Amino acid sequence: MKATIWHNPKCGTSRKTLAILENLSKVDVTVVEYLKEPPTRDKLAQLYKDAGISPQEGLRLRGTDAEERGLPDADNDTVLDAMVADPILINRPLVETDKGVRFCRPQDIVLEIL
């Protein structure tokens, strides 16, 4: 099975999710460090749609200026545009497999799509 993780190596939850993926021999993992290689706006919208969450639910608040910018109450397009312009606003990790997409907080949620 193939899995793609949008990963930030500085994030403990992201590291734990990646460890779960790497410890399963049946999983071929692609790691995308989204701060270095941000997803396109269309890809990000697709990930949230497939995960069944809104862009606001995938918005990182801690350690960002998202609240000051009014992003938690903004429309989807505004939030997606902000995330693409400033990827630190993307909360992580997101994992995509053939079985779906999950926002893996907590990290064990990844098991639902393996």
C-alpha positions in Angstrom: 0.0 0.0 0.0 1.2 3.5 -0.8 0.8 6.4 1.7 1.7 10.0 1.4 2.2 12.1 4.6 2.3 15.9 4.6 4.9 16.1 7.3 6.7 18.6 9.5 9.8 17.0 11.2 9.6 19.5 14.1 6.1 18.3 15.0 5.9 15.4 17.5 2.5 14.1 16.3 3.8 14.2 12.7 6.9 12.3 13.7 4.8 9.7 15.6 2.5 9.3 12.6 5.5 8.8 10.3 6.9 6.2 12.6 3.7 4.2 12.5 3.8 4.3 8.7 7.5 3.3 8.5 7.1 0.4 11.0 4.5 -1.3 8.9 6.2 -3.3 6.2 3.1 -3.2 3.9 3.3 0.6 3.6 5.4 2.4 0.9 5.6 5.9 2.4 6.2 9.1 0.5 7.1 12.0 2.8 6.3 15.5 1.7 7.8 18.2 4.0 5.0 20.7 3.2 6.9 23.7 4.6 9.5 23.0 1.8 7.1 21.7 -0.8 3.6 23.1 -0.1 0.6 21.4 -1.7 -1.2 23.3 -4.4 -4.4 25.0 -3.5 -6.4 22.4 -5.4 -4.5 19.5 -3.7 -5.1 21.0 -0.3 -8.8 21.5 -1.0 -9.0 17.9 -2.2 -7.2 16.6 0.9 -9.6 18.4 3.3 -12.6 17.3 1.2 -11.5 13.6 1.3 -10.7 13.8 5.0 -14.2 15.1 5.6 -13.0 18.3 7.3 -13.2 22.0 6.4 -10.1 24.1 5.8 -10.8 25.9 9.1 -10.6 22.5 10.9 -7.2 22.0 9.3 -6.0 25.4 10.3 -3.0 25.6 12.6 -3.7 28.2 15.4 -0.9 27.5 17.8 2.3 29.4 16.9 0.7 31.3 14.0 -1.1 34.6 13.5 -4.3 32.8 12.2 -6.6 34.2 14.9 -5.3 37.7 14.5 -6.0 37.5 10.8 -9.5 36.3 11.4 -8.9 33.0 9.6 -10.9 30.7 12.0 -14.1 32.6 10.9 -13.1 33.2 7.3 -14.6 31.4 4.3 -12.9 28.3 2.8 -11.4 30.2 -0.1 -9.8 32.7 2.2 -8.3 30.0 4.5 -7.0 28.0 1.5 -5.4 31.0 0.0 -3.7 31.9 3.3 -2.5 28.3 3.7 -0.9 28.2 0.3 0.7 31.6 0.8 1.9 30.7 4.3 2.1 26.8 4.7 2.8 27.1 8.5 -0.9 27.6 8.7 -1.5 24.0 7.6 -2.0 21.8 10.7 -0.4 18.4 10.4 -0.1 15.6 9.7 -2.3 14.8 6.8 -2.0 11.2 5.4 -3.4 10.0 2.1 -3.8 6.3 1.0 -6.0 4.5 -1.5 -8.4 4.1 1.4 -8.8 7.8 2.1 -7.3 10.8 3.8 -7.0 11.5 7.5 -6.0 14.5 9.6 -3.9 12.4 12.1 -4.5 14.0 15.4 -4.0 11.9 17.4 -1.5 9.8 15.3 -3.4 6.5 15.7 -6.1 7.8 13.4 -3.8 6.9 10.5 -4.7 3.2 11.2 -8.2 3.8 9.8 -6.8 4.2 6.3 -4.2 1.4 6.3 
